[in-house]
Amino acid sequence: MTLFQSIVIAIVEGLTEFLPVSSTGHMIIAERLLHVTETDFVKVFTVAIQLGAILSVIVLYWKKFFDFSKWQFYVKLLIGVIPALILGFLFSKKIDIMLDSATTVAVALLLGGIILLFVDKLFTRPRIYSESEIKPKNAFIIGIWQCLAMIPGVSRSAASIIGGMQQKLTRSEAAEFSFFLAVPTMLAATGYKLLKYYKESGGFSKEEIKLLAVGNVVAFLVAIVAIKFFINFVKKYGFKVWGVYRIIVGIVLLLLIWRGVIEG
């Protein structure tokens, strides 16, 4: 992986992490188009730079994350991340196998897009308008929905937002709680991947450290812009446009795989 490739992939990550379009799926597509050689480090890089994007949530919502008087907030995040921790540990190898499949990404993008076309009409009577109204039970169920994103192309953001709306959260509140839940989820996933790679490879080279550092900084800066845009957009227009986008990208990706432009 070159520095240029790492920057492009990090930009893609920052733009898509909080949109319901699958950041992992888009990074896999970017890697294929950039002809990035698939290595163990590249797989780690794809996960690790998501941490940079996730840290932008802490910066934008720092009052929320550092208000230690409201300990219930942290409890709900811990409860919400439990399903992902358990399933991620149990099915780690199978998830890595799926990450190699562009066809899986294409199909997941397509099917997820069809679902997003109808999400706004399915959940029209929200009863939860702020994070303080979310109960531990709601957080746990949203965490279960989030686990669908272990299939590349599904989108962690889309799965957890739909889970939030199914639990009667408003669109914007479901989106924000999805952002909050991403923090412990990606901290755990990144820590696990980095530690595993460190043990198996004997450490990180200077070049690998540089790529990880640059990738995280770029993803962080781009994600700050993306979050602000997404919240305002969802409040006004909902999710239908993202459904259309996913369907188009899914179809195009399937055509590229069929034509041999991208390896399936």
Buried (B, 14 or more C-beta within 10 A) or exposed (E): BEEEBBBBBBBBBBBBBBBBBBBBBBBBBBBBEBEBEBEEBBBBBBBBBBBBBBBBBBEBBEEBBEEEEEEBBBEBBBBBBBBBBEBBEEBBEEBEEBBEBBBBBBBBBBBBBEBBBEBBEEBEEBEBEEBEEBEEEBBBBBBBBBBBBBBBBBBBBBBBBBBBBBBBBBBBBBBBBBBBBBBBBBBBBBEBBBEEBEEEEEEBEEEBEEBBEBBBBBBBBBBBEBBEEBBEBBEEEBBBEBBEBBBEBBBBBBEBBEEEEBEB
